[in-house]
Amino acid sequence: MRFIGRFIWLVITALTVVLSVAFATSNDSEMTLYLWPLEAGLTLPIWLSVLGALTAGMLIGGILVWLSTIAIRTKAWRLQSKLRKMEARAVAAENKLAEHDSGSSLVATQNANQF
């Protein structure tokens, strides 16, 4: 199963690279990008601006997903710590109850032996 997943990932990666190369070779015209408050423009090939925007989007998306997993891991860590404390309290309560039950049965045995 793991082999199939890696193979699919390899096929998707190869297709992405082939399509990116085909896009870059077929769009070699230049375009000028202007940022509104500035007067100067930046002249780039079309393929560089498009693939640069896609790369920037993937990086920003990856960072956002990574940050959300940090929040999820932090919450899981806190809940795990809370669970450990609750388990320790439950074990202590069970030990106390078992100690109390053994003590009361010992008293009952001693009272039965007196009569």
MIFIBA-416435 format. One record per residue (C-alpha): y, x, z negated; residue in one letter. Coordinates in nm, 3 decimals. Last residue first. Example, Ala and Ser with C-alpha at 12.3 -4.5 7.8 and 13.67 -1.06 7.14 Angstrom:
<pts>
         y         x         z   resn
    -0.106     1.367    -0.714      s
    -0.450     1.230    -0.780      a
</pts>
This chain:
<pts>
         y         x         z   resn
    -1.349    -1.879    -6.931      f
    -1.189    -1.535    -6.916      q
    -1.366    -1.442    -6.590      n
    -1.197    -1.728    -6.402      a
    -0.852    -1.609    -6.519      n
    -0.927    -1.253    -6.399      q
    -1.039    -1.381    -6.060      t
    -0.726    -1.598    -6.027      a
    -0.508    -1.298    -6.118      v
    -0.681    -1.085    -5.854      l
    -0.642    -1.366    -5.598      s
    -0.269    -1.375    -5.678      s
    -0.234    -0.998    -5.632      g
    -0.427    -0.998    -5.305      s
    -0.205    -1.276    -5.173      d
     0.115    -1.098    -5.283      h
     0.007    -0.772    -5.124      e
    -0.086    -0.953    -4.803      a
     0.253    -1.128    -4.804      l
     0.435    -0.799    -4.864      k
     0.238    -0.630    -4.588      n
     0.311    -0.918    -4.352      e
     0.683    -0.906    -4.438      a
     0.695    -0.529    -4.380      a
     0.516    -0.571    -4.046      v
     0.763    -0.843    -3.944      a
     1.062    -0.630    -4.048      r
     0.931    -0.336    -3.844      a
     0.879    -0.566    -3.546      e
     1.233    -0.697    -3.580      m
     1.373    -0.343    -3.587      k
     1.171    -0.245    -3.281      r
     1.289    -0.560    -3.099      l
     1.654    -0.477    -3.173      k
     1.607    -0.129    -3.028      s
     1.440    -0.278    -2.719      q
     1.724    -0.527    -2.682      l
     1.981    -0.248    -2.698      r
     1.790    -0.038    -2.443      w
     1.752    -0.339    -2.211      a
     2.128    -0.403    -2.228      k
     2.201    -0.039    -2.148      t
     1.951    -0.043    -1.864      r
     2.114    -0.353    -1.714      i
     2.463    -0.200    -1.738      a
     2.340     0.123    -1.577      i
     2.168    -0.084    -1.308      t
     2.503    -0.248    -1.228      s
     2.667     0.093    -1.189      l
     2.396     0.206    -0.948      w
     2.437    -0.112    -0.742      v
     2.813    -0.054    -0.722      l
     2.763     0.312    -0.626      i
     2.518     0.216    -0.354      g
     2.760    -0.042    -0.215      g
     3.044     0.213    -0.209      i
     2.822     0.466    -0.032      l
     2.693     0.211     0.219      m
     3.043     0.087     0.294      g
     3.176     0.442     0.342      a
     2.888     0.516     0.580      t
     2.956     0.200     0.780      l
     3.329     0.281     0.799      a
     3.252     0.636     0.912      g
     3.008     0.502     1.172      l
     3.280     0.280     1.314      v
     3.563     0.537     1.297      s
     3.349     0.819     1.432      l
     3.206     0.610     1.716      w
     3.552     0.501     1.827      i
     3.672     0.860     1.859      p
     3.966     0.929     1.630      l
     4.346     0.927     1.654      t
     4.516     0.885     1.316      l
     4.856     0.721     1.319      g
     5.186     0.814     1.156      a
     5.441     0.551     1.055      e
     5.301     0.480     0.710      l
     5.329     0.147     0.530      p
     5.072    -0.018     0.757      w
     4.799     0.243     0.797      l
     4.754     0.303     1.169      y
     4.428     0.390     1.343      l
     4.440     0.524     1.697      t
     4.141     0.489     1.926      m
     3.949     0.738     2.135      e
     3.676     0.674     2.386      s
     3.335     0.837     2.327      d
     3.149     0.513     2.279      n
     2.815     0.554     2.462      s
     2.713     0.877     2.290      t
     2.800     0.756     1.941      a
     2.625     0.420     1.983      f
     2.308     0.584     2.116      a
     2.313     0.834     1.828      v
     2.358     0.555     1.575      s
     2.082     0.345     1.735      l
     1.839     0.639     1.726      v
     1.926     0.721     1.364      v
     1.887     0.360     1.253      t
     1.557     0.324     1.439      l
     1.423     0.642     1.275      a
     1.527     0.521     0.928      t
     1.365     0.179     0.980      i
     1.042     0.342     1.104      v
     1.035     0.586     0.811      l
     1.090     0.305     0.558      w
     0.807     0.107     0.720      i
     0.579     0.412     0.695      f
     0.674     0.466     0.332      r
     0.593     0.107     0.247      g
     0.263     0.122     0.436      i
     0.163     0.442     0.257      f
     0.235     0.284    -0.081      r
     0.000     0.000     0.000      m
</pts>
